[in-house]
Amino acid sequence: MFAFIIRRVILLVPMLFGASLVIFLMLRLGPSDPAMDYLRLSKVPPTPQALESARQMLGLDRAITTQYFDWLGKALHGDFGISFATQRPVLPDLLYFLPATLQLAGVALVLTLGLSIPLGMWAARHREGWQDQVVRFVAFLGVSMPNFWLGFLLVLVFSIQLGWLPPMGRGGFAHMIMPAIAISFMSLSINARLLRASMLEVSGQRHVRYARLRGLSERSVERSHVLRNAWLPIITATGMHIGELIGGTLVIESIFGWPGVGRYAVSAILNRDYPVIQCFTLVMVTIFVICNLIVDVVYAWADPRIRLSAEGAE
């Protein structure tokens, strides 16, 4: 198991290196001029002399490879540059907003797993019954409805019309309910459908039928034989949902006025604040990759066949 983890960690290095290269090139080779955006956000008239001075200060007058490795070297030491808009170091500002985003994403993840698993089990137990139809209909709405539209709908109903929940800001648990639901609704809908399908598939396998013939109760068969195999696809799906939950904060934080990284990044994108965009994207990619590493380790622990097949392939 330890060797499996080490191999997965080693694979992260080229993955993060490639991600940093793509992020850098997409921003540097875009249609906008970073020097012009720097002067605009600094409220400096874009005279030819000012543009030339800004390009030299930002290192834009050097070769693109030199720019990349210089930026990468500084990034490895925690220096992502100075924000064009605030004139402050980027990383400390981003780390200031990060806990709020992780808190919201964490609540959304708990909501996703806490609701999707019982809903998927309930639907599988009552296949083709009204319970199954209700879960499938709710899941259909979840995968069809954009999270920002759901966010506006929640604010309209529960804040404006009913007045039950605060519409904006970060305070107590009540402030987290609506944004967490808006972020997690699609993921929990997918998980519920996936668990239902997985349980129905496993229920028809030979070892499950044999367990029923031995006289075991249906609940015992479900717990010991069905769920033990049916929950493995949920582990894989959770790794993908983590990226969706973190990415979903971009719009949802702006709708609910949640003071997190997503709202900070949206402001940077609208202002074309390149250092902030680069730092935000790379940090989010790193978090996503680390979370998927954890998912891989959990999956290998839950199903040793994955670990053994990886060792056999090498």
N, C-alpha and C positions, 0 to 999 in steps of 0.2 A: 504493500500500500504506500509506503514511504517513497519508494522508487517511482510509483505512478504519479504521486504529487510532484516530485522533483521534475519529472519529464513535462508535466503540464505547466509548471512555473517557467521552465526554460523556453517553452513555446510562446510564452507571453512576450518575450523580449522582441523578436522580429515582428510580432503582431502590433505592438505599441509603436515600434519604430516606423512601420509602414503607415500606421494611422497618423502619426505626427507628420510624415512627409506629405500625405494626401491633404491634411488640414492646411499645412503651410502653403502648398502649391495652389490650392483652390482659392485662398485669400490673396496671395501675392499676384497670381496671374489673372485675377478677375478684372472686370471692366473699369472699376473705380481706382483712383489714384490715392494711395494711403497718405501721401504728403498733402494732397488737397484736403482730404478729410481731417487730417491733423490740424491744419491751419483753420479750417472752418469751425471745428470744435474748440479751438484755442482762441477764436474770435480775432484772428490775425488776417489782414487783407492779403489775398493770394497774389502778391506781386511776383515777378520772375525771380527776384533776389530771395524773397521769402520761401518760394517753392524749392529753389536750389539748396538753400540752407536747411530746409526741412528734410529733403531727400538725403543730404549728407548726415544729418543727425540720426535719421531712422535707418541708415545703412542701405538705402535703396539704390545708391550709385555703384554698389558692388555687384559681383556676379551672383546669380540666384543660388548657386551651390554654397558660396561663401556665406550668404545671408542665412541659409537654412542651418548650416552647421553651427554658425554663431548663435542663432536663436535656440537650437537644440542644446548646445552646451550650457547656455544660461538657464534654460528651462530645467535641466537636470539638477541645477543648484537652487531651484526655486525662484528664479528671476524670470518672470514672464513679461517684463517691461512695465511701462507707465501707461495708464489709461489716458487716451486722448481727451476724454471729457472731464475727468476729475483731477488729472495730473497727479494721481496717487498710484503706488505700486498695485498691480492687478491682483496678485495672489492673496495678499491679506484681505482685500475687499471681498474676493470670492469666498474665502474661507469664513468670513464673517456671516455671509448669507447662506452658506452650505448647510448648517445644522437645521435651519427651518425647512429646507427642501427634503433633507433626509428624514426628518420627523414626519412630514406629510407623506412621503413615499413609503415609509415604514408602516404608518397607519393604513395606507391604501393596500399594502401587501398583506397585512393581517386581515383586512376586510376581504381581500380576494380569496385567500385560502380559507378563512373562517366561514364564508358563505358558499363558495363554489363546491367544496367537498360535501357538506350535507345536502345541498341541492342536487348535485350529481348522483349521490347515493339514493336520495328520495325518488328521483326520476327513474333510476335503474330498477329499484324495487317494485315500482308500479308501472312497468312498461306498458305503453299504449293506454294507460288510464288517464283520468283527468289531471292527476298530479304530474304525470309525465308531460302532458300537453301544456300545462301552465309553465313548467320549467323551460320547456323548449321555446315557448312563445316569449318568455322573458329573456332567454338567451338570444333569440333572434333580434329582439329590440336592442340588446346590448352590443351585438356585433354590427348593427346597422346604424346606430346613433353616434354621431361625432361627440367627443367628450366636451367640446366647448359649447355645443348646443344644449347638451344635458345640463351643463353648468348654468347657462342662462335660464333654463327652465326651472331648475332648483331654486335659484334666487327669486324668480318671479312668484313661484308658489309658496315656498316656505319662509321667505323673508318679506317680500312686498305684500302679498295677499294675506298670509296667515300670521306673519310676524313671530314665528317660532324660533328662528335661528338668525344670528347676525349675518349680514350679507358680505362683510369685508373685514379684513384685518386678521391679526394673529393674537389670540388671547387664550381662553380656556378651551376645553374639549369641544364645546359647541361650535367654535370657529373652524374646527377641522372636519366636521361631519360632512358638509356639502362638498368641499373640494376633494375629500378622500373618496366619496361616492362617485363624483364625476370622473376622477382619474381611474378608479378601479373597476367601473361597471363593465367595460368591454373585456378586461382580463378575466374577471370572475365569470362572465358569460361563456367565454371560450373554455375555461377550465371546467365548468359544470357540464358542458356538452362533451368535452373530451373524457371526463371521468365516467359519465353515463355510457358512452360508446365503449370505453375500455372495460367497464364492469360487465356489460352485456356480452362482449367478446370472450372474456375470461370465463364467464358463467357457463358457456357452452363447451368448454374444454373437458377432456376426458377425466382429469384428476378431480375436477369439481363435481362431475356427475357421479364418480365413484364415491366421493365423500358423502353425497346425498344418499346413495344406496346403502352406505354403512349406517345410516340412521341418525347422522348428525343433524342438529337443528339448523334451520335456515340462517339464523343469526350467527351461529358458530361457523358455518360454511362461508358466509360472507366475510366474517372477520379474519378467519385463519387461511382461507384459500383464495377468495376473490380479491379482496382489497390488497392483499399482500403482493399481488402481481399487477393489479389494475392501477395502483397509485404511481407506478414508475413513470408513465408518460407525463404525469402531472409535474414530476421533478424537472423534466426537460422543459416543459412549457413554462414553468416558473422562471427559469433562466431567461427566456425571451421576454416574459412579462416584466421583469425588472427593468429592462431597457424601456419598455412602453410606459411604465409607471414614472420613471425619471424623466423621460422625454415629454410625457403628458403634462408635467409641471410647467413647461414653457408657457402654454396658453392659460392653463387653469390658474396659475398664480397671478396672472394679470387680471383675470376676470374677478377673482375673489380678493384682490389686493393683498395677497400673501407675500410677506417680505422674504422671499427665497431667491435661490440662484436663477430660477427660471425667469422671474420678473427682471432681475438684474441683466440677464442675457438678452431678453427681448429689447430692453432699452439700448443695449450695446449694438444689437443688430440693426435697429432703426437708425442709430447714429453712425453706423459703420465704424465702430470703435474696435479696430482690428486686434490690438493686444488682448482685450477682454474676450473677444470671440474665440481667439486661438486658445487662450487659457481655459475657458469654459468647455470648449469642445474636447480638448485633450483630457481634462479632469473627468468629464462625463464618460468618455471612452474607457479611461482607466478604471473607473468604478464599475462600469458594465462588464469589463473583462474579468475583474477580480470576482464579481458576483457569479459570473458563469464558471469561473474556476471552482468556486465553492460548490456550485451545483454539480459540476463534474465529479468532484470528490464524494459528495453525498450519493450520487447515482452509482459510482463505483463501489461504495460501501454497501448500498442497498442491493445491488445486483453484481456479485463478484464476476459474472461472465464478461462484463464490460472490461474490467481490469485485466482479466486473464486473456481476453482477445487482444487487448492492446499490447500486453507483454509478448504474446505469441507472434504478433505481427512484426515485432522488432527482433 
